[in-house]
Amino acid sequence: MKLLREFYIRDTLSVARDLIGKTLVTNKDGKICKGIIVETEAYLGKNDKACHSYKNNSRPADGLRSSRTNVMYGEGGYSYVYLIYGMHYCFNVVSSGENIPEAVLIRAVEPVEGIDVMMERRGFKTIYPLCSGPGKLCAAFAINKGDYGADLCGDIIWIEDNGDSLERDIAATRRINVDYAGEDSLLPYRFIDKNSRFLSKFKV
């Protein structure tokens, strides 16, 4: 069952944890691809130094609102897609309510449907590294800048509840590659399915 808007307009840490075990789905060029979410990271807006909307002395009091981050200031349940290193897209789920610029990064999924399509898109012939990182899964699912602001209650990108989330052994750890955030880099805002073989290469 497709997740409803109400799922997303909640506390961001709860959304990030509860997304573990849910199924990411894309419908691109008539091809359906699905993967079980096994790794997420929460980014808590204006007071989180690792978040794109973080406010500091050089930014306005309501955080960094720009053409890049604008979608984060709306209600939850929309897609925030951005480019890193000039080559990799990252897919985020906007969470919480309006004017609370927070989001959840989907870091890794376990491919379960459309695997041949994903392999073709990435030029891979093995399944485990196929979606084991935010850039990898975006390439496999054909998520790109055109999906910025996509409605996750729509028909291009959405997330389903497959009913087995409660069976997952979930752990909270520090986030990855956010050392620039100082003490905020140590916050336990990354959630993983401890038993998954499809996590990104950083396990702790």
Secondary structure by P-SEA (a helix, b strand, c coil): cccccccccccaaaaaaaaccbbbbbbcccbbbbbccccccccccccccccccccccccccccccccccccccccccbbbbbcccccbbbbbbbbcccccbbbbbbcbbbbccaaaaaaaaacccccccccccaaaaaaaacccccccccccccccccccccccccccbbbbbbbccccccccccccccccccccccccccccc
